[in-house]
Amino acid sequence: LLSISCLGDCQLHTSCGIQKCTTDFVSFTSHLNAALEDFDLEFCKALRAYSVCTYRNSKVCRGNLVYHSAVLGIGDLMTQRNCTKDGPTSSTNPEMTHDPCSYSGHAEGREYQGGEKTPPPTYLFCGLFGDPHLRTFKDHFQTCKVEGAWPLIDNNYLSVQVTNVPVVPGSSATATNKITIIFKSYQDCTDQKVYQAMTDDLPAAFVDGTTSGGDGNTRSLHIVEKVSGKYVEMHARYIGTTVYIRQLGHYLTLAIRMPQELVMAYEESQDLQLCVNGCPSSERIDQSGHLPLPVVGKLLPWGAAAQPRSGYTLETATTKCHEKIFVKDIYFYSCVFDLLTTGDANFTFAAHSALQDVEALHPSKEHWHIFPRSGGGGVGRDSKFFVSLGLLCLILVAYL
């Protein structure tokens, strides 16, 4: 039924797994009789199962000629037999029925050669909001200048680029006014799709006018508009990735969850990714992830009126942020910092929404809140963070 010169040669590629795919296909089809009425139906089911199996081995078999011959042979036979790519599959093993365009289903069904199932996939979170503040995939928190266009993510599956512009004249404070996302083409799950959002232009469609990628029935990639012109979500089932984009005031925020193995699938030339490696040291505003803030209740000694040029004192900024953020974590301090720096109350909503996105997308509840510490980095639970008033002034003067 299928001619693949595998015997003997496949023994050299046991780590690839293509031999088992071929063996299973032969077992599924060896009893079929071409004269029977249901031959085409059963043969197509076996071909789809074979295709799913080769898909599962695509990474480890990348350089295997036998694997590539099998993929080409499957495609030819599916064309000859008029088999659809979607449909039931032959299986004596439940893993063979997993949807190749569902990352979670595919990940759950993967097995090592010994038959032991792999651990559940690990998901990572990255977020960008405010002045701008960056939470990396490693849960490092940074505040950066990064004016102009910068890549947040650039791997084999997804590219995300943001553009930041000055917020206050004469200040190095910036915020995001443009986001471009490229979902790269992936097998039969989706063609390449590009999404672009700008201030006052947050569309509910890709740049080509479509709202989904791949087969419209499987919806392996689609956009959901939550609030018209203000909040959209993108769900890429085939890579297990979710993206939230919001407009708050005149600026955009972004939050993304993505499987760790896909986050790390990039070439050496793609190492400039803010979500992966953080901001370059020359672009950092904070000190090792910490925003230095004085004890609540003090005023900044800014001129005769003791008022920062933003119009907020530390007391009024703290009160404003506490209306939305009740836990005094790094999101709360970021809110206060942004109000003191820009005077734009919309940054209060940006910080609050960023925390909501963390709670929706971050896989580890114990890491939702990051508490600054005076003596080292990392995530804490109950640590308090107080630094001198003079240090805050030095930082803000340098920033502004």
C-alpha positions in Angstrom: 0.0 0.0 0.0 2.8 2.4 0.7 6.4 2.0 -0.5 8.9 3.5 1.9 12.5 2.1 1.9 12.8 2.0 5.7 13.8 -1.5 6.7 17.3 -1.5 8.1 17.8 2.2 7.6 15.3 3.2 10.2 17.2 1.2 12.8 19.8 4.0 12.6 17.2 6.6 13.6 15.4 5.1 16.6 15.4 8.5 18.4 13.4 9.9 15.5 10.4 7.6 15.9 9.4 7.5 12.2 9.8 3.7 12.2 7.0 3.3 14.8 4.8 5.6 12.7 5.4 3.5 9.6 4.9 0.2 11.5 1.6 1.5 12.9 0.4 2.5 9.4 1.2 -0.9 8.0 -0.7 -2.6 10.9 -3.7 -0.3 10.2 -3.8 -1.1 6.5 -2.5 -4.6 6.1 -5.9 -6.2 6.6 -7.7 -3.8 4.2 -9.1 -5.1 0.9 -9.2 -2.6 -1.9 -12.3 -4.4 -3.3 -14.4 -3.6 -0.2 -16.7 -0.6 -0.1 -15.2 1.0 3.0 -11.6 0.7 1.8 -11.1 4.4 1.0 -12.7 5.4 4.3 -10.4 3.2 6.4 -7.3 3.9 4.3 -7.8 7.7 4.8 -8.2 7.2 8.5 -4.9 5.3 8.6 -3.2 8.1 6.5 -4.5 10.8 8.9 -3.2 8.8 11.8 0.2 8.4 10.0 0.2 12.2 9.4 -0.5 12.9 13.1 2.4 10.6 14.1 4.8 12.3 11.8 3.7 15.7 13.1 4.5 14.6 16.6 8.0 13.7 15.5 8.7 16.8 13.3 11.3 18.3 15.6 13.4 15.2 16.4 13.2 14.0 12.8 14.1 17.3 11.3 17.3 16.0 9.6 16.0 12.5 8.8 15.6 11.8 5.1 13.3 8.8 5.8 11.0 11.1 7.8 10.8 13.6 5.0 10.2 10.9 2.4 7.3 9.6 4.6 5.8 13.1 4.8 5.9 13.5 1.0 4.5 10.0 0.5 1.6 10.7 2.9 0.7 13.9 1.0 0.8 12.1 -2.3 -1.4 9.3 -1.1 -3.9 11.6 0.5 -4.2 13.4 -2.8 -4.6 10.2 -4.8 -7.3 8.9 -2.5 -9.1 12.2 -2.1 -8.6 12.1 1.7 -9.5 15.2 3.7 -6.9 16.4 6.2 -9.5 16.7 9.0 -11.4 13.7 10.1 -11.3 10.5 12.1 -8.1 8.5 12.5 -7.3 4.8 12.9 -6.0 4.1 16.4 -5.4 1.3 18.8 -3.9 4.0 21.1 -5.8 7.1 22.3 -2.8 9.3 21.6 -3.3 8.9 17.9 -6.6 10.8 18.0 -5.1 14.1 19.3 -5.8 17.1 17.2 -2.5 18.2 15.5 -3.7 21.8 15.7 -4.3 21.7 19.4 -1.0 22.2 21.4 -2.5 21.1 24.7 -4.0 17.9 23.2 -0.8 17.2 21.3 1.4 17.8 24.4 -0.7 15.5 26.6 -0.5 12.7 24.1 3.3 12.7 23.6 5.1 9.8 24.9 8.7 8.8 25.3 9.8 5.7 23.4 9.6 3.7 26.6 5.9 4.5 26.8 6.2 7.0 29.7 4.2 10.2 29.3 6.0 13.5 29.3 5.3 16.0 32.1 2.6 18.6 31.4 3.8 21.5 29.4 5.2 24.5 31.3 3.7 27.9 30.4 5.4 31.3 30.7 4.0 34.8 31.0 5.2 38.2 29.8 3.6 41.6 30.1 4.3 45.2 29.1 2.4 48.2 30.4 2.7 51.8 31.7 5.9 53.8 31.5 6.8 51.1 30.3 7.2 48.3 32.8 8.2 44.8 31.6 7.6 41.5 33.3 9.7 38.9 31.5 9.1 35.2 31.0 11.5 34.7 33.9 9.3 36.8 36.2 11.9 39.5 36.3 10.3 43.0 36.6 12.0 46.0 34.9 11.2 49.6 34.0 12.9 50.7 30.8 13.1 53.6 28.4 13.3 51.6 25.1 12.1 54.4 22.9 11.4 53.4 19.3 10.7 49.8 18.0 11.8 46.8 20.1 11.2 43.1 19.8 9.4 41.5 22.7 9.3 38.0 21.2 11.0 36.6 18.1 11.0 32.8 17.9 10.2 30.2 15.3 6.4 30.5 15.9 5.7 34.1 16.9 7.1 37.6 16.6 5.9 40.5 18.7 7.3 44.1 18.3 6.4 47.2 20.2 7.0 50.8 19.5 7.4 53.3 22.4 7.1 57.0 22.2 7.9 59.8 24.8 5.1 60.5 27.2 6.2 63.8 28.7 8.0 66.5 26.7 11.7 66.7 27.8 11.5 63.4 29.7 12.9 60.0 28.8 9.6 58.4 30.0 8.0 56.4 27.2 4.9 54.3 26.6 3.7 51.9 23.9 1.6 53.3 21.0 2.0 50.5 18.5 2.1 46.6 18.6 2.8 44.3 15.7 2.3 40.6 16.0 3.3 37.9 13.4 1.8 34.4 13.8 4.1 32.4 11.5 2.7 29.8 9.2 2.5 26.4 10.8 1.8 23.2 8.8 -1.9 22.9 8.0 -3.0 24.8 11.1 -2.6 28.4 9.9 -1.1 30.6 7.2 1.1 33.5 8.3 -1.1 36.1 10.0 -0.1 39.7 10.9 -1.9 41.8 13.5 -1.2 45.5 14.1 -2.6 47.8 16.8 -2.0 51.5 17.2 -3.3 54.1 19.5 -7.0 54.7 18.7 -6.9 51.8 16.2 -7.3 48.4 18.0 -8.9 46.2 15.3 -10.6 42.9 15.8 -9.1 41.4 12.7 -5.7 40.7 11.1 -4.3 43.1 8.6 -5.7 41.0 5.8 -9.2 41.5 7.2 -9.7 37.9 8.5 -10.4 37.1 12.1 -9.0 33.5 12.1 -6.2 31.4 10.6 -6.3 27.9 9.2 -9.5 25.9 8.9 -12.5 28.0 10.0 -14.0 25.0 11.7 -11.0 24.2 13.9 -10.3 27.8 14.8 -6.7 27.0 15.5 -6.1 30.8 15.5 -8.7 33.4 16.1 -9.3 36.9 17.5 -12.0 37.8 20.1 -13.0 41.4 20.6 -13.9 41.9 24.3 -14.4 45.7 24.3 -14.8 47.5 21.0 -11.6 49.4 20.2 -10.2 48.9 23.7 -9.5 45.2 24.4 -8.9 42.2 22.1 -7.7 38.6 22.8 -5.9 36.3 20.4 -6.0 32.6 20.9 -3.5 30.4 19.0 -4.5 26.8 19.9 -1.9 25.2 17.7 0.9 26.8 19.8 -0.9 27.0 23.1 -0.6 30.8 23.1 -2.9 33.5 24.3 -2.4 37.3 23.8 -4.3 40.2 25.4 -4.0 43.7 24.0 -5.7 46.7 25.7 -5.8 50.5 25.1 -5.9 52.6 28.3 -5.7 56.3 27.7 -3.5 57.0 24.8 -1.3 53.9 25.2 -1.4 50.1 24.7 -0.6 47.2 27.1 0.2 43.6 26.2 0.1 40.3 28.1 1.0 36.9 26.7 1.2 33.3 27.8 3.2 30.8 25.8 4.6 27.3 26.3 8.2 27.3 27.5 9.5 24.9 24.8 8.2 27.3 22.1 9.5 30.4 23.8 13.0 28.9 23.7 12.7 27.8 20.0 14.8 30.5 18.5 18.1 31.0 16.7 21.2 32.7 18.2 20.6 35.7 15.9 17.2 36.2 17.6 18.5 36.8 21.1 17.3 40.4 21.4 13.9 39.6 22.9 12.8 41.8 25.8 10.4 39.1 27.1 13.2 36.5 27.2 16.3 38.5 28.2 14.9 41.7 29.5 15.9 45.3 28.5 19.5 46.1 27.8 21.2 47.6 30.9 21.6 51.0 29.1 17.8 51.2 28.8 17.0 50.3 32.4 15.4 52.9 34.7 15.0 50.6 37.8 17.6 49.1 40.0 17.6 45.3 39.5 13.8 45.2 39.1 13.1 47.6 42.1 11.3 50.9 41.8 12.7 53.0 44.7 9.8 54.7 46.5 9.8 56.5 49.8 7.6 55.8 52.8 4.0 56.5 52.1 2.9 59.9 53.3 6.0 61.9 52.5 6.1 64.7 49.9 8.6 65.1 47.2 10.7 68.2 47.7 10.0 69.6 44.3 10.0 73.4 44.3 8.4 75.8 46.9 5.0 74.0 46.7 6.7 70.6 47.3 4.9 69.3 44.2 6.4 67.2 41.4 5.7 68.7 38.0 3.2 65.8 37.3 0.8 67.5 39.7 0.8 64.5 42.1 2.4 64.3 45.5 3.5 61.0 46.8 0.5 61.1 49.1 -2.1 61.8 46.3 -0.5 59.3 43.9 -0.6 56.6 46.6 -4.2 57.3 47.3 -5.1 57.3 43.6 -3.4 53.9 43.0 -4.8 52.4 46.1 -8.3 52.9 44.7 -7.6 50.2 42.1 -4.7 48.1 43.5 -5.1 47.0 47.1 -2.0 44.9 47.5 1.2 46.9 47.7 3.2 44.9 45.2 5.3 46.0 42.3 2.2 46.9 40.3 1.1 49.3 43.0 4.5 50.9 43.1 4.6 51.1 39.3 1.3 52.9 39.4 2.7 55.5 41.9 5.9 55.8 39.9 3.9 56.5 36.7 1.7 59.1 38.3 4.6 61.0 39.7 6.4 60.8 36.4 3.6 61.6 34.0 0.6 62.9 35.9 -1.6 60.8 33.6 -4.3 59.0 35.7 -4.8 56.4 32.9 -1.6 54.7 34.1 -3.5 53.7 37.2 -5.9 51.7 35.1 -3.0 50.3 33.1 -1.3 48.9 36.2 -4.6 47.5 37.5 -5.4 45.9 34.1 -1.9 44.5 33.9 -2.4 42.8 37.3 -5.7 41.4 36.1 -4.0 40.0 33.0 -1.4 38.3 35.2 -4.1 36.7 37.3 -5.8 35.5 34.1 -2.8 34.2 32.2 0.1 33.5 34.6 0.2 29.8 35.5 1.5 30.1 39.1 -0.8 31.9 41.5 1.9 32.2 44.1 3.9 34.3 41.6 1.1 36.7 40.7 2.4 39.4 43.1 6.0 40.5 43.0 7.1 42.3 46.1 10.2 44.5 45.9 12.9 43.7 48.4 15.8 45.9 49.5 18.2 43.0 49.5 17.9 41.0 46.4 15.6 40.0 43.5 12.9 37.4 43.2 9.3 36.9 44.1 8.3 37.5 47.8 5.1 37.3 49.7 5.1 39.7 52.7 8.3 41.7 52.3 8.1 45.5 52.7 10.1 47.9 50.7 11.1 51.3 52.0 14.1 53.4 50.8 15.3 56.8 51.5 13.6 59.9 50.1 16.9 61.1 48.8 17.4 58.0 46.6 14.0 58.4 45.1 14.8 62.0 44.2 18.0 61.0 42.5 16.3 58.3 40.5 13.4 60.6 39.4 15.7 63.5 38.6 17.8 61.2 36.4 14.6 59.9 34.8 13.0 63.2 34.1 
